[in-house]
Amino acid sequence: MMAQPQDPTVPRKRFYVIRVQSGRESYAADSLRGSIAKNNQQDMFGRILIPTEKVQEIKGGKKVVRDQKLFPGYILVEMIYDE
């Protein structure tokens, strides 16, 4: 099945990188989600991601799996750019 071409007059969502204070990525993402909901702009925004990967390490003789940030201090926001 072939994909239908998108209407060029309808803006599409793209990913943008936002620089935030390192170690405060979750706080910034939650704050942005709250602001989006408060201003009723859900149709302008898509996913808000904090790039992480699962890492295994040994602590105290036990394997521990934790999330490690790939790009500390950055979050990815899928949105339609508008003034």
Wavefront OBJ file of the C-alpha trace (Angstrom):
o trace
v 0.000 0.000 0.000
v 1.408 3.384 -0.994
v 1.497 6.266 1.433
v -0.591 9.256 0.495
v 1.327 12.517 0.064
v 0.721 15.048 2.797
v -1.102 18.262 2.070
v 1.610 20.971 1.815
v -0.725 23.553 3.358
v -0.996 21.570 6.596
v 2.064 22.075 8.830
v 3.628 18.896 10.143
v 5.329 18.224 13.444
v 9.120 18.135 13.535
v 11.603 17.464 16.306
v 13.400 20.391 17.922
v 16.214 20.260 20.470
v 15.848 22.328 23.631
v 18.803 23.090 25.877
v 17.967 22.857 29.578
v 19.973 22.831 32.781
v 21.843 19.543 33.077
v 20.188 17.260 35.612
v 16.853 19.098 35.283
v 15.650 17.458 32.065
v 12.701 15.689 33.730
v 11.611 18.870 35.496
v 11.776 20.863 32.235
v 9.825 18.196 30.319
v 7.124 18.018 33.017
v 6.913 21.806 33.139
v 6.521 21.960 29.356
v 3.778 19.302 29.442
v 1.936 21.305 32.098
v 2.242 24.507 30.094
v 0.928 22.764 26.972
v -2.100 21.452 28.873
v -2.733 24.805 30.572
v -2.701 26.679 27.255
v -4.717 23.967 25.445
v -2.042 23.441 22.752
v -2.071 19.637 22.569
v -2.639 19.733 18.803
v 0.619 21.696 18.306
v 2.826 19.277 20.252
v 3.689 15.607 19.965
v 6.250 13.636 21.925
v 8.592 15.147 24.500
v 11.629 12.895 24.885
v 14.640 12.692 27.154
v 17.126 10.520 25.214
v 18.276 7.691 27.507
v 19.602 4.168 27.239
v 19.580 1.250 29.683
v 23.031 0.526 31.133
v 24.077 -2.433 33.279
v 26.644 -1.858 35.974
v 27.877 -3.729 38.995
v 27.391 -2.086 42.388
v 28.104 -3.943 45.597
v 28.605 -7.189 43.675
v 25.122 -7.020 42.093
v 24.069 -6.149 38.579
v 22.053 -2.956 38.455
v 20.231 -1.630 35.384
v 19.787 2.118 35.203
v 18.918 4.773 32.634
v 21.816 6.864 31.386
v 21.180 10.109 29.532
v 22.625 10.141 26.027
v 22.654 13.943 25.777
v 22.692 15.492 29.254
v 21.107 18.929 29.255
v 18.915 18.393 26.184
v 15.327 17.329 25.539
v 13.649 16.613 22.199
v 10.249 18.130 21.465
v 8.060 17.150 18.526
v 5.997 20.183 17.585
v 4.683 22.499 14.917
v 6.856 25.611 15.012
v 4.721 28.732 15.331
v 5.390 32.268 16.452
l 1 2 3 4 5 6 7 8 9 10 11 12 13 14 15 16 17 18 19 20 21 22 23 24 25 26 27 28 29 30 31 32 33 34 35 36 37 38 39 40 41 42 43 44 45 46 47 48 49 50 51 52 53 54 55 56 57 58 59 60 61 62 63 64 65 66 67 68 69 70 71 72 73 74 75 76 77 78 79 80 81 82 83
